[in-house]
Amino acid sequence: MKSINKELYVGVFVILGLLCAGYLTVVLGGIPMFNPKGYTLYAYFTSVSGLKNGAGIEMAGVEIGNVSAIMLDKERLEAKVVFRINQGIQLSEDSIASIKTAGIIGEKYISISPGGSDIMLDEKEAFNNTESALDIESLVRKFIFKDDK
């Protein structure tokens, strides 16, 4: 009888441990469990150096979405970034999407500066105004070598 109780406790403990490990894997890995509610927008940048899938999208320091995909648009020869914006957040057509860095050498994210237009972006529309990532390497090269290129 005592052997069955010990085996039962060990079994319950192992199952709880596996559930906790699975939960942590999903939460820390950023794996969406369910289809997140929101809508999709696009933006085109000349450079998205350092930006990764899953990067945050912020407005006024508050995260309002994330980057779903990054690809090269073969017609425009620019980087096409697909955003997933949370439900309830409306962005005007003259909003500006900028690639920023968290800290000096931190992760890249997208910052949205709100516009003043009354016309809002709809599902699968593109931002008209974008600012690409700052290329620190070229700035350092210009400073060190006094290169005017």
C-alpha positions as a printed NumPy array, in Angstrom:
array([[  0.   ,   0.   ,   0.   ],
       [  2.819,   2.439,   0.884],
       [  4.593,   1.59 ,  -2.38 ],
       [  1.506,   2.619,  -4.372],
       [  1.29 ,   5.947,  -2.485],
       [  4.958,   6.716,  -3.168],
       [  4.551,   5.855,  -6.858],
       [  1.426,   8.01 ,  -7.05 ],
       [  3.197,  10.995,  -5.474],
       [  6.211,  10.589,  -7.751],
       [  3.937,  10.32 , -10.803],
       [  1.987,  13.454,  -9.868],
       [  5.247,  15.305,  -9.19 ],
       [  6.674,  14.295, -12.589],
       [  3.478,  15.344, -14.403],
       [  3.449,  18.727, -12.629],
       [  7.123,  19.203, -13.475],
       [  6.5  ,  18.475, -17.157],
       [  3.531,  20.881, -17.237],
       [  5.642,  23.627, -15.642],
       [  8.519,  23.019, -18.077],
       [  6.091,  23.154, -21.023],
       [  4.536,  26.371, -19.763],
       [  7.946,  28.02 , -19.316],
       [  9.005,  26.899, -22.792],
       [  5.938,  28.517, -24.342],
       [  6.128,  31.738, -22.304],
       [  9.883,  32.33 , -22.474],
       [ 10.107,  31.187, -26.092],
       [  7.425,  33.647, -27.154],
       [  5.419,  30.923, -28.869],
       [  1.876,  32.124, -29.478],
       [ -0.544,  29.503, -28.197],
       [ -3.586,  30.879, -29.942],
       [ -4.005,  33.123, -32.962],
       [ -3.408,  36.582, -31.485],
       [ -6.155,  39.104, -32.147],
       [ -5.195,  42.09 , -34.193],
       [ -4.474,  43.052, -37.751],
       [ -1.573,  42.985, -40.187],
       [  0.285,  45.991, -41.622],
       [  3.345,  46.287, -43.857],
       [  6.273,  48.661, -44.09 ],
       [  9.177,  48.921, -46.521],
       [ 12.678,  49.826, -45.324],
       [ 15.961,  50.299, -47.169],
       [ 17.729,  48.468, -44.315],
       [ 16.464,  46.286, -41.475],
       [ 19.893,  45.318, -40.209],
       [ 19.558,  43.54 , -36.85 ],
       [ 15.749,  43.401, -36.791],
       [ 14.384,  39.917, -36.095],
       [ 11.035,  38.134, -36.289],
       [  9.137,  38.62 , -33.056],
       [ 10.699,  42.02 , -32.343],
       [  8.419,  44.384, -30.487],
       [  6.491,  47.29 , -31.954],
       [  6.149,  50.213, -29.586],
       [  4.234,  53.463, -29.496],
       [  5.04 ,  55.937, -26.707],
       [  7.084,  53.198, -25.001],
       [  4.168,  50.742, -24.866],
       [  4.299,  47.519, -26.862],
       [  1.42 ,  47.411, -29.346],
       [  2.409,  44.443, -31.503],
       [  5.294,  42.491, -32.964],
       [  7.107,  41.734, -36.191],
       [  5.608,  38.695, -37.943],
       [  7.934,  38.358, -40.919],
       [ 10.816,  40.036, -42.718],
       [ 11.405,  39.442, -46.419],
       [ 12.899,  41.065, -49.49 ],
       [ 10.39 ,  42.629, -51.865],
       [ 11.696,  41.642, -55.291],
       [  9.896,  44.433, -57.144],
       [ 10.968,  47.334, -54.912],
       [ 14.295,  45.738, -53.835],
       [ 13.609,  46.809, -50.264],
       [ 12.989,  44.925, -47.058],
       [  9.307,  44.259, -46.426],
       [  8.389,  43.963, -42.742],
       [  5.051,  42.445, -41.743],
       [  3.594,  43.759, -38.462],
       [  0.937,  42.282, -36.222],
       [ -0.779,  45.173, -34.393],
       [ -2.91 ,  44.408, -31.332],
       [ -6.664,  44.709, -31.614],
       [ -8.033,  48.088, -30.557],
       [ -4.97 ,  50.074, -31.687],
       [ -5.675,  52.328, -34.667],
       [ -2.81 ,  53.916, -36.6  ],
       [ -3.275,  56.851, -38.95 ],
       [ -2.024,  56.72 , -42.51 ],
       [  0.683,  59.338, -41.839],
       [  2.223,  57.466, -38.877],
       [  5.982,  56.912, -39.074],
       [  7.56 ,  53.476, -38.522],
       [ 11.201,  53.699, -37.375],
       [ 13.695,  50.966, -36.538],
       [ 15.292,  51.782, -33.187],
       [ 17.796,  50.13 , -30.87 ],
       [ 17.097,  49.434, -27.199],
       [ 20.219,  50.85 , -25.542],
       [ 23.591,  51.22 , -27.212],
       [ 23.985,  47.67 , -28.477],
       [ 20.563,  46.274, -27.577],
       [ 17.921,  44.566, -29.627],
       [ 16.207,  46.304, -32.516],
       [ 12.517,  47.146, -32.345],
       [ 10.073,  49.261, -34.3  ],
       [  8.843,  52.547, -32.906],
       [  5.648,  54.05 , -34.282],
       [  5.236,  57.82 , -34.17 ],
       [  1.556,  58.706, -34.456],
       [  0.358,  60.918, -37.242],
       [ -2.385,  63.508, -37.275],
       [ -4.553,  62.222, -40.096],
       [ -8.152,  61.135, -39.564],
       [ -7.706,  58.319, -42.103],
       [ -6.687,  55.074, -40.392],
       [ -4.673,  52.196, -41.859],
       [ -6.736,  49.098, -42.596],
       [ -5.787,  45.42 , -42.676],
       [ -2.828,  44.689, -45.005],
       [ -2.064,  48.328, -45.827],
       [  1.478,  49.722, -45.843],
       [  3.066,  52.6  , -43.96 ],
       [  3.965,  55.492, -46.254],
       [  6.636,  56.928, -43.952],
       [  9.508,  54.808, -42.632],
       [ 12.97 ,  55.384, -41.176],
       [ 15.524,  52.607, -41.583],
       [ 17.953,  51.358, -38.975],
       [ 20.931,  53.549, -38.211],
       [ 24.093,  51.979, -39.616],
       [ 26.633,  52.496, -36.822],
       [ 29.422,  50.847, -38.814],
       [ 29.226,  53.401, -41.618],
       [ 29.098,  56.274, -39.102],
       [ 32.224,  54.993, -37.36 ],
       [ 33.959,  54.538, -40.711],
       [ 33.153,  58.133, -41.666],
       [ 34.415,  59.428, -38.339],
       [ 37.646,  57.423, -38.264],
       [ 38.642,  57.72 , -41.905],
       [ 37.054,  61.119, -42.588],
       [ 35.238,  59.475, -45.474],
       [ 32.594,  61.701, -47.098],
       [ 30.767,  58.904, -48.922]])
